[in-house]
């Protein structure tokens, strides 16, 4: 498996054949292939019950444009797309220290154009709570974010443990 500068995974037919040889029940329907023409033609000619593989196409433009374009495709109800996430998060603060830390973090998220991601994470947490889906308490650098704690992504209060936000948004 190879990854391009945008993080898109792709492989070639020879590698895919090796994967299928090792695991004949492998679901290949979501693989993106550099050169699927021979495989796809064989599937059509043999009338096999196999998926047609998608052609890998290198994206164009900057990584930021690529990310922005993909964010536009996220499934998220309109109420979350239009949510003033900064106002909502600031409304969760109970002390001046929380307000100050949240303000600093929100500026850092805004500089990186990550407000749509915060809206999506709020939608994700609300959906998991509504459907009684259990998720982890938090791990890795994400626990350094007090904003993610307020949204409910993790349960580690970074203010209590004095975790600097720079550990998350490097």
C-alpha positions in Angstrom: 0.0 0.0 0.0 1.3 3.4 -0.9 0.2 6.9 0.2 0.4 10.1 -1.7 1.0 13.6 -0.3 -2.7 13.9 0.5 -2.8 10.7 2.5 -4.8 8.8 -0.2 -4.0 5.1 -0.1 -3.6 3.2 -3.4 -2.0 0.0 -4.6 -1.3 -1.8 -7.9 -2.9 -5.0 -9.2 0.1 -7.1 -8.5 0.0 -6.1 -4.8 -3.7 -6.7 -4.7 -3.3 -10.2 -6.2 -0.8 -11.0 -3.4 -3.2 -9.7 -0.8 -6.0 -11.9 -2.2 -3.7 -14.9 -2.4 -3.0 -14.5 1.3 -6.6 -13.8 2.2 -9.1 -15.1 -0.5 -12.1 -13.6 1.4 -10.6 -10.1 1.5 -13.1 -7.4 0.6 -11.4 -5.5 -2.2 -14.3 -3.3 -3.1 -12.8 -0.2 -1.4 -9.3 -0.5 -2.8 -8.1 2.2 -5.1 -5.8 0.8 -7.8 -3.1 2.5 -9.9 -3.9 0.2 -12.9 -7.3 -1.5 -12.6 -8.0 -1.9 -16.3 -6.7 -5.5 -16.7 -8.5 -6.7 -13.5 -11.8 -4.9 -14.4 -11.8 -6.2 -18.0 -11.2 -9.7 -16.6 -14.1 -9.4 -14.2 -16.4 -8.2 -17.0 -15.2 -10.8 -19.5 -15.7 -13.7 -17.0 -18.9 -12.3 -15.6 -17.5 -12.7 -12.1 -19.3 -11.6 -9.0 -16.3 -9.3 -8.1 -16.3 -5.6 -7.6 -15.0 -3.2 -10.3 -12.0 -1.5 -8.9 -11.7 2.3 -8.7 -8.9 4.0 -10.6 -6.4 6.0 -8.5 -6.2 9.6 -9.6 -3.7 11.9 -8.0 -5.5 14.9 -6.5 -4.5 18.4 -7.6 -3.8 21.5 -5.7 -2.5 22.1 -2.2 -3.0 19.7 0.7 -5.1 22.5 2.4 -7.4 22.7 -0.7 -7.7 18.9 -0.7 -8.7 18.8 3.0 -11.1 21.7 2.5 -12.8 20.0 -0.4 -13.1 16.7 1.5 -14.6 18.5 4.5 -17.4 19.7 2.3 -18.4 16.0 1.7 -18.7 15.1 5.4 -22.2 13.9 6.4 -23.3 16.3 9.0 -26.8 17.8 9.6 -27.2 21.4 8.8 -27.7 22.4 12.4 -24.1 21.2 13.1 -22.7 22.8 9.9 -24.0 26.2 11.0 -23.3 25.8 14.7 -21.3 28.6 16.2 -18.9 26.1 17.8 -16.8 28.8 19.5 -19.9 30.2 21.2 -21.0 26.7 22.2 -17.6 25.7 23.6 -17.2 29.0 25.5 -20.7 28.5 27.0 -19.4 25.2 28.6 -16.8 27.1 30.6 -17.4 27.5 34.3 -14.3 29.5 35.5 -12.1 32.4 34.2 -9.2 29.9 33.8 -11.4 27.7 31.6 -12.5 30.7 29.5 -8.9 31.8 29.0 -7.6 28.4 28.0 -10.6 27.8 25.7 -10.1 31.2 24.1 -6.4 30.4 23.4 -7.3 27.0 22.0 -10.1 28.3 19.8 -7.7 30.9 18.3 -5.3 28.0 17.5 -8.1 25.9 15.9 -9.3 28.9 13.9 -5.8 29.7 12.6 -5.7 26.1 11.2 -9.3 26.3 9.8 -10.4 23.5 12.1 -13.8 24.8 13.2 -15.6 22.5 10.7 -13.8 19.6 12.3 -14.9 20.8 15.8 -18.5 21.0 14.5 -18.2 17.5 13.2 -16.7 16.2 16.4 -19.6 17.7 18.3 -22.0 15.9 16.0 -20.1 12.7 16.4 -20.2 12.9 20.2 -23.9 13.8 20.3 -24.7 10.9 17.9 -22.7 8.4 20.0 -24.4 9.6 23.2 -27.8 9.4 21.6 -27.2 5.8 20.5 -25.5 4.7 23.7 -22.2 4.0 21.9 -19.2 3.8 24.1 -15.9 5.4 23.2 -12.6 5.7 25.0 -11.6 8.0 27.8 -8.8 9.6 25.6 -5.3 8.9 24.8 -2.3 10.5 23.0 -1.9 14.2 22.3 -5.6 14.9 22.0 -6.0 14.9 25.8 -3.9 18.1 25.8 -6.9 19.9 24.3 -9.4 21.4 26.8 -11.8 22.2 23.9 -11.9 18.5 22.9 -12.6 17.7 26.6 -15.5 20.2 26.6 -16.9 18.7 23.4 -16.7 15.2 24.9 -14.1 13.6 22.7 -12.1 12.6 25.8 -12.5 12.7 29.5 -9.1 14.1 30.5 -9.3 17.6 31.9 -6.1 19.1 30.5 -6.4 22.1 32.9 -6.4 19.9 35.9 -3.3 18.0 34.7 -1.7 21.2 33.4 -1.2 19.8 29.9 -0.1 22.4 27.4 -2.1 22.7 24.2 1.1 22.8 22.2 1.3 19.0 22.8 -1.8 18.6 20.6 -1.6 21.3 18.0 2.1 21.1 17.0 
